[in-house]
Amino acid sequence: MADMVLRNLDDDLKQRLRERAARHGRSMSAELRAIVAEALARPEPADPVEEFKRLAAKVRALSAGRPQTPSEELLRQSRDER
């Protein structure tokens, strides 16, 4: 196995990694390995624009049939309240 060094890690990020590792009962190194393995196991979309459109359609489907207020109406109402 190869070794890697992660330099210039923000202190806040390091603390969050430490806390996450503790929650999972792992060392920081083991947690980093798990994060990298999980991230690389996800397939990258061939076309990010198509992936966005697919996800947008999925979100729209979640609210299908529900009454919705057009954004311009909400903006107008907000301006009128000022």
C-alpha atoms as a printed R data frame, in Angstrom:
   type eleno elety resid chain resno       x      y       z
1  ATOM     1    CA   MET     A     1   0.000  0.000   0.000
2  ATOM     2    CA   ALA     A     2   1.079  3.517  -0.744
3  ATOM     3    CA   ASP     A     3   1.374  6.349   1.757
4  ATOM     4    CA   MET     A     4   0.097  9.852   1.126
5  ATOM     5    CA   VAL     A     5   0.554 13.116   2.986
6  ATOM     6    CA   LEU     A     6  -2.202 15.698   3.200
7  ATOM     7    CA   ARG     A     7  -0.672 19.134   3.729
8  ATOM     8    CA   ASN     A     8  -2.160 22.544   4.502
9  ATOM     9    CA   LEU     A     9  -5.389 21.147   5.917
10 ATOM    10    CA   ASP     A    10  -7.532 23.887   7.441
11 ATOM    11    CA   ASP     A    11  -7.736 23.623  11.256
12 ATOM    12    CA   ASP     A    12 -11.544 23.555  11.183
13 ATOM    13    CA   LEU     A    13 -11.520 20.770   8.609
14 ATOM    14    CA   LYS     A    14  -9.039 18.805  10.685
15 ATOM    15    CA   GLN     A    15 -11.243 19.171  13.756
16 ATOM    16    CA   ARG     A    16 -14.323 18.046  11.838
17 ATOM    17    CA   LEU     A    17 -12.384 15.031  10.543
18 ATOM    18    CA   ARG     A    18 -11.287 14.214  14.098
19 ATOM    19    CA   GLU     A    19 -14.890 14.399  15.336
20 ATOM    20    CA   ARG     A    20 -16.222 12.326  12.450
21 ATOM    21    CA   ALA     A    21 -13.557  9.685  13.007
22 ATOM    22    CA   ALA     A    22 -14.459  9.534  16.698
23 ATOM    23    CA   ARG     A    23 -18.158  9.100  15.864
24 ATOM    24    CA   HIS     A    24 -17.269  6.173  13.611
25 ATOM    25    CA   GLY     A    25 -14.756  4.711  16.061
26 ATOM    26    CA   ARG     A    26 -11.828  5.081  13.662
27 ATOM    27    CA   SER     A    27  -8.519  6.862  13.548
28 ATOM    28    CA   MET     A    28  -8.279 10.004  11.437
29 ATOM    29    CA   SER     A    29  -6.273  8.068   8.833
30 ATOM    30    CA   ALA     A    30  -8.870  5.300   8.669
31 ATOM    31    CA   GLU     A    31 -11.633  7.901   8.358
32 ATOM    32    CA   LEU     A    32  -9.799  9.617   5.500
33 ATOM    33    CA   ARG     A    33  -9.376  6.275   3.737
34 ATOM    34    CA   ALA     A    34 -13.108  5.595   4.137
35 ATOM    35    CA   ILE     A    35 -14.021  9.049   2.808
36 ATOM    36    CA   VAL     A    36 -11.756  8.693  -0.231
37 ATOM    37    CA   ALA     A    37 -12.973  5.144  -0.938
38 ATOM    38    CA   GLU     A    38 -16.615  6.255  -0.716
39 ATOM    39    CA   ALA     A    39 -16.054  9.285  -2.941
40 ATOM    40    CA   LEU     A    40 -14.244  7.280  -5.599
41 ATOM    41    CA   ALA     A    41 -16.814  4.474  -5.533
42 ATOM    42    CA   ARG     A    42 -19.500  6.881  -6.778
43 ATOM    43    CA   PRO     A    43 -19.619  6.965 -10.549
44 ATOM    44    CA   GLU     A    44 -18.941 10.361 -12.051
45 ATOM    45    CA   PRO     A    45 -21.656 11.533 -14.404
46 ATOM    46    CA   ALA     A    46 -20.605 11.419 -18.041
47 ATOM    47    CA   ASP     A    47 -22.322 14.750 -18.633
48 ATOM    48    CA   PRO     A    48 -22.708 17.042 -15.590
49 ATOM    49    CA   VAL     A    49 -25.398 19.120 -17.338
50 ATOM    50    CA   GLU     A    50 -27.507 16.031 -18.007
51 ATOM    51    CA   GLU     A    51 -26.974 14.887 -14.420
52 ATOM    52    CA   PHE     A    52 -28.198 18.279 -13.195
53 ATOM    53    CA   LYS     A    53 -31.265 18.056 -15.430
54 ATOM    54    CA   ARG     A    54 -31.996 14.561 -14.126
55 ATOM    55    CA   LEU     A    55 -31.730 15.690 -10.514
56 ATOM    56    CA   ALA     A    56 -33.843 18.796 -11.207
57 ATOM    57    CA   ALA     A    57 -36.584 16.621 -12.714
58 ATOM    58    CA   LYS     A    58 -36.435 14.382  -9.656
59 ATOM    59    CA   VAL     A    59 -36.873 17.405  -7.341
60 ATOM    60    CA   ARG     A    60 -39.746 18.744  -9.466
61 ATOM    61    CA   ALA     A    61 -41.441 15.349  -9.247
62 ATOM    62    CA   LEU     A    62 -41.317 15.549  -5.442
63 ATOM    63    CA   SER     A    63 -43.542 18.637  -5.483
64 ATOM    64    CA   ALA     A    64 -45.783 17.635  -8.395
65 ATOM    65    CA   GLY     A    65 -49.447 18.375  -7.767
66 ATOM    66    CA   ARG     A    66 -48.777 20.675  -4.830
67 ATOM    67    CA   PRO     A    67 -49.858 24.294  -5.027
68 ATOM    68    CA   GLN     A    68 -46.927 26.595  -5.680
69 ATOM    69    CA   THR     A    69 -46.588 30.353  -5.617
70 ATOM    70    CA   PRO     A    70 -44.645 31.876  -8.524
71 ATOM    71    CA   SER     A    71 -41.423 33.507  -7.355
72 ATOM    72    CA   GLU     A    72 -42.312 36.868  -8.945
73 ATOM    73    CA   GLU     A    73 -45.429 36.981  -6.784
74 ATOM    74    CA   LEU     A    74 -43.392 36.302  -3.653
75 ATOM    75    CA   LEU     A    75 -40.873 39.008  -4.629
76 ATOM    76    CA   ARG     A    76 -43.663 41.521  -5.266
77 ATOM    77    CA   GLN     A    77 -45.240 40.698  -1.900
78 ATOM    78    CA   SER     A    78 -41.901 41.120  -0.159
79 ATOM    79    CA   ARG     A    79 -41.299 44.513  -1.789
80 ATOM    80    CA   ASP     A    80 -44.797 45.677  -0.888
81 ATOM    81    CA   GLU     A    81 -44.216 44.784   2.772
82 ATOM    82    CA   ARG     A    82 -41.226 47.128   3.006
